Amino acid sequence: MKVFIAGGRGRVGSPLADKLETRGIEVVSGGLDDGIDVISGKGLAEALVGVDTIVNVLNTPRFDAEGAISFFEGAINNLNAEGKRAGARHHVLLSIVGVGQGDASEIGYYLGKVAQEKAARSGSIPATIIRATQFQSYIPILIDQHTVDGKVFAPRSFIQPVELDEVIELLAEAATTLKPGGEVEIAGPDRFYHDDLFRATLADRGDDREVVTVNAEGATDAMVPRGAHRVGTVRYPISGIPLA
Ligand SMILES: NC(=O)c1ccc[n+]([C@@H]2O[C@H](COP(=O)([O-])OP(=O)(O)OC[C@H]3O[C@@H](n4cnc5c(N)ncnc54)[C@H](OP(=O)(O)O)[C@@H]3O)[C@@H](O)[C@H]2O)c1
């Protein structure tokens, strides 16, 4: 079996490539550092020769709706067109729990993920969509993204962070054993409020930034699973945070 990982050297892509290779699967990494550009199409056709499954763990620094939509949708369209020509039979996409539920806040990046899911679902290669909540290791970055003028503005809404390796295990399973066409969500074992989680994480790191609680945009449960989902077993590495 041969798997093409779009974004194969990223936070998710790189450990996923290692996991698949240790299971004897041939992996082709498709990132800019590999000389492959999924947007311009440079190097894509050659890299996809003989590939059975495409795993899409691409990312963009564009957080505005126009930039995110154009990147995520454009990449899916190019991967589908070239993948189909090469004979790929399965497209596994990593998305985020809550995007596309209709009541998540109108963050441009999330609109890009909604467009990405839609393009994957209607694409020429049967797709499996894996949706994960925020990675536990990503929380400090999320805190920075919520910081304005030294203060952290945290919504009073739910967050249920998951250990990255458990997401990677699910992606490996999807790429190798799941039948195309499904949607699977994964979240961590515990549900917190953003502001409580951010305060505890900052305190644990000796970071004295103030956390300001703000009313949630949209529903309180907009970014956590609402239906059946896989529950990770690894707890957030800081204890004593109130559960939501
Ligand atoms: N962070 C979270 O908590 C979380 C939760 C759920 C889902 N996700 C999703 O997980 C996915 C992967 O995130 P990540 O943190 O692993 O991202 P990342 O570390 O930023 O990696 C992104 C990868 O995309 C590649 N890339 C960017 N533009 C490209 C282009 N034009 N052509 C080819 N490759 C390109 C990069 O290649 P180079 O390295 O060569 O530049 C890099 O390998 C994202 O779609 C994100 O929405 C994240």
The ligand as an SDF file (V2000), in Angstrom:
LIG
                    3D

 48 52  0  0  0  0  0  0  0  0999 V2000
   -3.9970   22.2700   15.8850 N   0  0  0  0  0  0  0  0  0  0  0  0
   -5.0760   21.6270   16.2890 C   0  0  0  0  0  0  0  0  0  0  0  0
   -5.3900   21.5680   17.4960 O   0  0  0  0  0  0  0  0  0  0  0  0
   -5.9420   20.9370   15.2480 C   0  0  0  0  0  0  0  0  0  0  0  0
   -7.0920   20.2440   15.6600 C   0  0  0  0  0  0  0  0  0  0  0  0
   -7.8670   19.5770   14.7040 C   0  0  0  0  0  0  0  0  0  0  0  0
   -7.4850   19.6070   13.3670 C   0  0  0  0  0  0  0  0  0  0  0  0
   -6.3560   20.3070   13.0000 N   0  0  0  0  0  0  0  0  0  0  0  0
   -6.0030   20.3150   11.5650 C   0  0  0  0  0  0  0  0  0  0  0  0
   -4.7940   19.6080   11.3890 O   0  0  0  0  0  0  0  0  0  0  0  0
   -4.2560   19.9460   10.1080 C   0  0  0  0  0  0  0  0  0  0  0  0
   -2.7480   19.8960   10.1560 C   0  0  0  0  0  0  0  0  0  0  0  0
   -2.2710   20.8440   11.0850 O   0  0  0  0  0  0  0  0  0  0  0  0
   -0.7320   20.9290   11.4800 P   0  0  0  0  0  0  0  0  0  0  0  0
   -0.6950   21.6420   12.7770 O   0  0  0  0  0  0  0  0  0  0  0  0
   -0.0730   19.6080   11.3240 O   0  0  0  0  0  0  0  0  0  0  0  0
   -0.1710   21.9020   10.3550 O   0  0  0  0  0  0  0  0  0  0  0  0
    1.3490   22.3170   10.0990 P   0  0  0  0  0  0  0  0  0  0  0  0
    2.2620   21.7850   11.1510 O   0  0  0  0  0  0  0  0  0  0  0  0
    1.3270   23.7950    9.8480 O   0  0  0  0  0  0  0  0  0  0  0  0
    1.6900   21.5500    8.7410 O   0  0  0  0  0  0  0  0  0  0  0  0
    1.0970   21.9370    7.5490 C   0  0  0  0  0  0  0  0  0  0  0  0
    1.7590   21.2640    6.3910 C   0  0  0  0  0  0  0  0  0  0  0  0
    1.1620   21.7970    5.1850 O   0  0  0  0  0  0  0  0  0  0  0  0
    2.1890   21.9340    4.2280 C   0  0  0  0  0  0  0  0  0  0  0  0
    1.8370   22.9270    3.2080 N   0  0  0  0  0  0  0  0  0  0  0  0
    1.4250   24.2010    3.3690 C   0  0  0  0  0  0  0  0  0  0  0  0
    1.2060   24.7880    2.1680 N   0  0  0  0  0  0  0  0  0  0  0  0
    1.4750   23.8500    1.2290 C   0  0  0  0  0  0  0  0  0  0  0  0
    1.4350   23.8230   -0.1900 C   0  0  0  0  0  0  0  0  0  0  0  0
    1.0540   24.8910   -0.9100 N   0  0  0  0  0  0  0  0  0  0  0  0
    1.7920   22.6810   -0.8240 N   0  0  0  0  0  0  0  0  0  0  0  0
    2.1810   21.5730   -0.1140 C   0  0  0  0  0  0  0  0  0  0  0  0
    2.2310   21.5350    1.2240 N   0  0  0  0  0  0  0  0  0  0  0  0
    1.8850   22.6580    1.8950 C   0  0  0  0  0  0  0  0  0  0  0  0
    3.4080   22.3540    5.0160 C   0  0  0  0  0  0  0  0  0  0  0  0
    4.5250   22.0130    4.2350 O   0  0  0  0  0  0  0  0  0  0  0  0
    6.0170   22.5740    4.5800 P   0  0  0  0  0  0  0  0  0  0  0  0
    6.3090   22.0760    5.9640 O   0  0  0  0  0  0  0  0  0  0  0  0
    6.8790   21.9720    3.5640 O   0  0  0  0  0  0  0  0  0  0  0  0
    5.8680   24.0650    4.5110 O   0  0  0  0  0  0  0  0  0  0  0  0
    3.2610   21.5180    6.2890 C   0  0  0  0  0  0  0  0  0  0  0  0
    3.8900   20.2670    6.1390 O   0  0  0  0  0  0  0  0  0  0  0  0
   -4.8580   21.3240    9.7570 C   0  0  0  0  0  0  0  0  0  0  0  0
   -5.6830   21.1950    8.6200 O   0  0  0  0  0  0  0  0  0  0  0  0
   -5.6850   21.6950   10.9850 C   0  0  0  0  0  0  0  0  0  0  0  0
   -6.8750   22.3630   10.6420 O   0  0  0  0  0  0  0  0  0  0  0  0
   -5.5850   20.9440   13.8930 C   0  0  0  0  0  0  0  0  0  0  0  0
  1  2  1  0
  2  3  2  0
  2  4  1  0
  4  5  1  0
  4 48  2  0
  5  6  2  0
  6  7  1  0
  7  8  2  0
  8  9  1  0
  8 48  1  0
  9 10  1  0
  9 46  1  0
 10 11  1  0
 11 12  1  0
 11 44  1  0
 12 13  1  0
 13 14  1  0
 14 15  2  0
 14 16  1  0
 14 17  1  0
 17 18  1  0
 18 19  2  0
 18 20  1  0
 18 21  1  0
 21 22  1  0
 22 23  1  0
 23 24  1  0
 23 42  1  0
 24 25  1  0
 25 26  1  0
 25 36  1  0
 26 27  1  0
 26 35  1  0
 27 28  2  0
 28 29  1  0
 29 30  1  0
 29 35  2  0
 30 31  1  0
 30 32  2  0
 32 33  1  0
 33 34  2  0
 34 35  1  0
 36 37  1  0
 36 42  1  0
 37 38  1  0
 38 39  2  0
 38 40  1  0
 38 41  1  0
 42 43  1  0
 44 45  1  0
 44 46  1  0
 46 47  1  0
M  CHG  2   8   1  16  -1
M  END
$$$$
